[in-house]
Amino acid sequence: MNNNDLLIKIGECCRRAREDDHITQKQMAAYCGVCQQNISKFETGLNNSCSILFRYMAICDHYRDLMDLLMKIRNEVLSDGQND
């Protein structure tokens, strides 16, 4: 898994969590202290801000899903490194 795939997966998971909680990108941007365009870029994998990720985890009710995804990605990255 390359970095782009990783960022896209994280962004998709955050987008689903935000939508499940009926929060708009504009509202999430206000919660995170950034503009809506930064949220859009984050959810599509074009912005890799850890601070936005942590705010998603704090705001959305799906922090466990996000943590599970991060652990899954971590394990995939580690197993890819062993195959080199």
C-alpha positions as CSV (number, residue, x, y, z in Angstrom):
1,M,0.0,0.0,0.0
2,N,1.5,3.3,-1.0
3,N,1.0,6.7,0.8
4,N,-1.7,7.9,-1.6
5,D,-3.8,4.7,-1.0
6,L,-3.3,5.2,2.8
7,L,-4.5,8.8,2.7
8,I,-7.5,8.0,0.5
9,K,-8.6,5.2,2.8
10,I,-8.3,7.4,5.9
11,G,-10.2,10.3,4.1
12,E,-13.0,7.9,3.0
13,C,-13.4,6.6,6.5
14,C,-13.6,10.1,7.9
15,R,-16.1,11.2,5.3
16,R,-18.3,8.2,6.1
17,A,-18.1,9.0,9.8
18,R,-18.9,12.7,9.2
19,E,-21.9,11.8,7.0
20,D,-23.2,9.2,9.4
21,D,-23.2,11.9,12.1
22,H,-25.1,14.3,9.7
23,I,-22.3,16.8,9.8
24,T,-21.6,18.9,6.7
25,Q,-18.1,19.7,5.4
26,K,-18.7,23.3,6.3
27,Q,-19.7,22.4,9.9
28,M,-16.7,20.1,10.2
29,A,-14.4,22.8,9.0
30,A,-15.8,25.2,11.7
31,Y,-15.2,22.5,14.3
32,C,-11.6,21.9,13.1
33,G,-10.8,25.6,12.6
34,V,-10.0,25.2,8.9
35,C,-11.8,26.2,5.7
36,Q,-14.2,23.8,4.0
37,Q,-11.8,23.2,1.1
38,N,-9.3,21.7,3.6
39,I,-11.9,19.3,4.7
40,S,-12.7,18.3,1.1
41,K,-9.0,17.8,0.4
42,F,-8.6,15.8,3.6
43,E,-11.5,13.5,2.7
44,T,-10.1,12.9,-0.8
45,G,-6.6,12.2,0.3
46,L,-5.0,15.4,-0.9
47,N,-4.4,16.8,2.6
48,N,-2.7,14.6,5.2
49,S,-3.2,16.8,8.3
50,C,-3.0,14.8,11.5
51,S,-4.7,17.5,13.4
52,I,-7.7,17.2,11.2
53,L,-7.7,13.5,11.7
54,F,-7.6,13.8,15.4
55,R,-10.4,16.4,15.4
56,Y,-12.6,14.0,13.3
57,M,-11.9,11.3,15.9
58,A,-12.9,13.7,18.7
59,I,-16.0,15.1,17.0
60,C,-17.5,12.1,15.1
61,D,-19.1,9.3,17.0
62,H,-17.1,6.8,15.1
63,Y,-13.7,7.1,16.6
64,R,-13.4,3.4,17.1
65,D,-14.0,2.8,13.4
66,L,-11.2,5.3,12.6
67,M,-8.8,3.6,15.1
68,D,-9.6,0.2,13.6
69,L,-8.9,1.4,10.1
70,L,-5.6,2.9,11.2
71,M,-4.6,-0.3,12.9
72,K,-5.5,-2.3,9.8
73,I,-3.5,0.1,7.6
74,R,-0.6,-0.1,10.0
75,N,-0.6,-3.9,9.8
76,E,-0.8,-3.8,6.0
77,V,2.2,-1.4,5.8
78,L,4.2,-3.6,8.2
79,S,3.5,-6.8,6.2
80,D,4.4,-5.0,3.0
81,G,7.7,-4.1,4.5
82,Q,8.4,-7.7,5.4
83,N,7.9,-8.7,1.8
84,D,10.7,-6.5,0.5
